[in-house]
């Protein structure tokens, strides 16, 4: 079960939607909700004129602290609209963009589940994606990403699409999502263009289905052809066709200049997701 949930709010305008989703999940699992109201210094000062550095730095710090206070106020307003039985705690913090990863990862390590808004779309800054990456890759926590203006996680998911490609990431996501999978009316293990050679060539998804059924999950397997340009497109169509209210998938990443960044498949899926997406790495 999920007993400690974490959400990170970096934009006061998104506080209500994010906290509504996180609160709903926390109440459904009788969990405590930790909230990080995070003001982010987005300026990366490469240089400053002699004598102006301290002034600029102080002005930036003042602005970031003011932003953190505004986020904290917005969060308290949103919490006032939630069920009074919700157990929560909140911390307001400021961070430079470069120090965000360590801060979020440290909090995520002690959470059973992290609830965050979709990092792509109008008004989203680079810090939104950085928060998800920090929780997934450095905090090693599962993350539920909630679409902007879309559905919030339901108290008990009815139909779940589970993306399966035999990878370690997909298995990690499956194990981490078990509390939700066991509650669902139906879990559709979706395999797209399974390989002709490999341990599951004769029964794609069969062993996973067997494992889940033994846990009491109402699971079945759906094998699909890649009839659209991207795997993410096929998964998105599967979610719509089944009227699913949650997608579970492994989160893929690769190293670049930062320690880890979201891979293309994960990014593509999040950009078009219409329902909450459960990710784990």
C-alpha positions in Angstrom: 0.0 0.0 0.0 1.0 3.6 -0.5 1.3 5.2 3.0 3.4 8.3 2.1 2.6 10.4 -0.9 4.7 13.4 -2.1 3.8 16.2 -4.4 6.0 19.1 -5.5 4.4 22.4 -6.6 6.5 24.8 -8.5 3.7 27.0 -9.9 1.0 28.6 -7.8 -1.4 28.4 -10.8 -1.2 24.6 -10.7 -1.5 24.2 -7.0 -5.3 23.4 -7.0 -5.2 20.8 -9.7 -2.1 19.1 -8.4 -3.2 19.0 -4.8 -6.7 17.8 -5.7 -5.2 14.8 -7.5 -2.7 14.1 -4.8 -5.2 14.5 -2.0 -7.7 12.1 -3.7 -5.0 9.4 -3.9 -3.9 10.0 -0.3 -7.4 9.6 1.0 -8.1 6.5 -1.1 -5.0 4.8 0.4 -5.3 6.3 3.9 -1.9 7.9 3.3 -0.1 11.0 4.5 0.5 13.7 1.9 3.8 15.6 2.0 3.9 18.8 0.0 7.0 20.6 -1.2 6.2 24.3 -2.2 9.2 25.0 -4.3 10.4 28.3 -5.5 12.9 27.9 -8.3 15.6 30.3 -9.3 15.5 29.8 -13.0 18.3 32.3 -13.8 21.7 30.8 -14.6 24.1 33.6 -14.1 27.1 33.1 -16.4 28.7 36.4 -15.6 28.1 39.7 -13.9 29.6 43.2 -14.0 32.0 44.1 -11.3 30.1 45.3 -8.2 26.7 44.2 -9.4 26.8 40.4 -8.6 25.7 40.7 -5.0 22.8 43.0 -5.9 21.6 40.7 -8.7 21.9 37.6 -6.6 19.9 39.2 -3.7 17.2 40.5 -6.1 16.9 37.0 -7.5 16.8 35.4 -4.1 14.1 37.8 -3.0 12.0 37.1 -6.1 12.4 33.3 -5.6 11.4 33.5 -1.9 8.3 35.6 -2.8 7.4 32.9 -5.4 7.7 30.2 -2.8 5.5 32.1 -0.4 2.9 32.5 -3.2 3.0 28.8 -3.9 2.6 28.0 -0.2 -0.4 30.3 0.0 -2.0 28.7 -3.1 -1.4 25.3 -1.6 -3.0 26.2 1.7 -6.0 27.5 -0.2 -6.3 24.3 -2.2 -5.9 22.2 0.9 -8.8 24.1 2.5 -11.1 22.7 -0.2 -10.1 19.0 0.5 -11.6 16.5 2.8 -10.8 17.6 6.4 -9.7 14.1 7.2 -6.7 14.4 4.9 -3.4 14.2 6.8 -0.7 16.5 5.3 2.4 18.5 6.0 4.0 21.2 3.9 7.5 22.7 3.5 8.3 25.9 1.5 11.8 25.8 0.0 13.8 27.8 -2.5 16.3 26.3 -4.9 18.4 27.1 -7.9 17.6 25.0 -10.9 21.0 23.3 -10.6 20.2 22.2 -7.0 16.7 21.0 -7.7 17.6 17.4 -8.4 19.2 16.7 -5.1 16.4 18.4 -3.1 13.6 16.6 -4.8 15.4 13.2 -4.9 16.0 13.4 -1.2 12.3 13.9 -0.5 11.2 11.3 -3.1 13.3 8.5 -1.6 11.1 8.5 1.5 7.8 8.5 -0.4 5.8 5.5 -1.7 4.4 7.5 -4.5 5.0 10.9 -6.1 2.1 12.8 -7.7 3.1 15.5 -10.3 1.5 17.5 -13.1 2.4 16.8 -16.7 5.7 18.6 -17.4 4.8 19.7 -21.0 2.3 22.3 -22.2 1.5 25.9 -22.0 3.3 27.8 -19.2 5.5 24.9 -18.1 9.1 25.7 -17.3 12.1 23.4 -17.5 11.8 22.8 -13.7 8.7 20.7 -14.2 10.5 18.1 -16.2 13.5 18.3 -13.9 11.3 17.5 -10.9 9.9 14.3 -12.6 13.4 13.2 -13.6 14.7 13.8 -10.0 11.9 11.7 -8.4 12.2 8.9 -11.0 15.9 8.5 -11.6 17.5 9.9 -8.5 14.8 9.4 -5.9 13.9 5.9 -7.3 10.2 6.6 -6.6 7.2 5.7 -8.7 5.5 8.8 -10.1 1.9 9.4 -11.2 1.8 12.2 -13.8 -1.6 14.0 -14.0 -2.6 15.6 -17.3 -3.3 19.3 -17.3 -7.0 19.9 -17.4 -7.6 16.1 -17.7 -8.7 13.4 -15.4 -7.4 13.1 -11.9 -6.5 9.7 -10.5 -9.7 7.9 -9.4 -10.3 6.5 -5.9 -10.2 3.1 -7.4 -9.1 2.7 -11.0 -11.6 0.7 -13.1 -9.6 -0.1 -16.2 -5.8 0.0 -16.4 -3.6 -0.4 -19.5 -0.2 -1.9 -18.5 2.5 -1.4 -21.2 4.7 -4.5 -21.4 7.8 -5.0 -23.4 9.7 -7.5 -21.2 12.1 -4.7 -19.9 13.4 -4.2 -16.4 11.7 -0.8 -16.3 8.3 -2.3 -17.2 8.6 -5.0 -14.5 9.6 -2.4 -11.9 6.5 -0.3 -12.9 4.3 -3.4 -12.6 5.6 -4.3 -9.1 5.3 -0.7 -7.9 1.8 -0.3 -9.2 0.5 -3.6 -7.6 -1.7 -1.8 -5.0 -3.6 -0.1 -7.9 -3.6 -3.1 -10.2 -5.2 -5.2 -7.5 -8.0 -2.7 -7.1 -8.9 -2.5 -10.8 -11.9 -4.1 -12.5 -9.6 -5.0 -15.4 -5.9 -4.7 -16.2 -5.1 -5.1 -19.9 -1.4 -6.1 -20.4 -0.6 -4.5 -23.8 2.2 -5.9 -25.9 3.1 -4.1 -29.1 4.9 -6.0 -31.9 6.4 -8.7 -29.6 9.8 -10.0 -30.9 9.8 -13.2 -32.9 12.7 -14.5 -30.8 13.0 -14.4 -27.0 11.7 -16.1 -23.9 8.1 -14.9 -24.4 7.8 -15.5 -28.2 5.2 -18.2 -27.8 3.1 -16.4 -25.3 3.7 -12.7 -25.1 2.8 -11.3 -21.7 1.6 -14.7 -20.5 4.0 -15.1 -17.6 3.3 -11.6 -16.4 -0.4 -12.2 -16.6 0.0 -15.4 -14.6 1.9 -13.6 -11.9 -0.7 -10.8 -11.6 -3.6 -13.2 -11.5 -1.9 -15.0 -8.6 -2.0 -11.6 -6.8 -5.7 -11.4 -7.4 -5.4 -9.0 -10.4 -8.1 -9.3 -13.1 -5.5 -9.3 -15.9 -5.7 -10.2 -19.6 -3.3 -9.8 -22.5 -3.8 -7.8 -25.6 -1.2 -8.1 -28.4 -1.2 -5.3 -30.9 0.6 -4.5 -34.1 2.5 -1.2 -34.5 0.0 0.3 -37.0 0.9 3.9 -36.1 4.3 5.6 -36.4 5.2 5.5 -32.7 4.6 3.0 -30.0 3.3 5.8 -27.8 0.6 6.5 -30.4 -0.5 2.9 -30.3 -0.6 3.0 -26.5 -2.6 6.2 -26.5 -5.1 4.7 -28.9 -5.4 1.6 -26.7 -6.2 3.8 -23.6 -8.9 5.6 -25.6 -10.4 2.4 -27.1 -10.6 0.7 -23.7 -11.8 3.9 -21.9 -9.0 3.3 -19.4 -8.4 5.6 -16.5 -4.7 4.8 -15.9 -1.7 3.9 -17.9 1.2 2.0 -16.2 4.6 1.9 -18.0 8.3 1.8 -17.4 10.1 5.2 -17.5 13.0 5.2 -19.9 15.9 7.6 -19.7 19.4 8.2 -21.0 22.4 10.2 -19.9 23.3 13.4 -21.5 24.7 16.5 -19.7 22.5 15.8 -16.7 22.6 12.5 -14.8 19.5 11.3 -16.6 16.8 12.7 -18.8 13.5 11.3 -20.0 13.9 9.1 -23.1 11.9 9.8 -26.2 9.3 7.1 -25.7 8.4 8.4 -22.2 8.4 12.0 -23.4 6.1 11.2 -26.4 3.6 9.4 -24.2 3.5 12.1 -21.5 3.0 14.8 -24.2 -0.2 13.3 -25.4 -1.5 11.5 -22.2 -5.2 12.2 -21.6 -5.3 10.1 -18.4 -2.9 9.8 -15.4 0.3 7.8 -16.2 2.1 5.7 -13.6 5.8 5.6 -14.2 8.7 3.8 -12.5 12.3 3.2 -13.5 
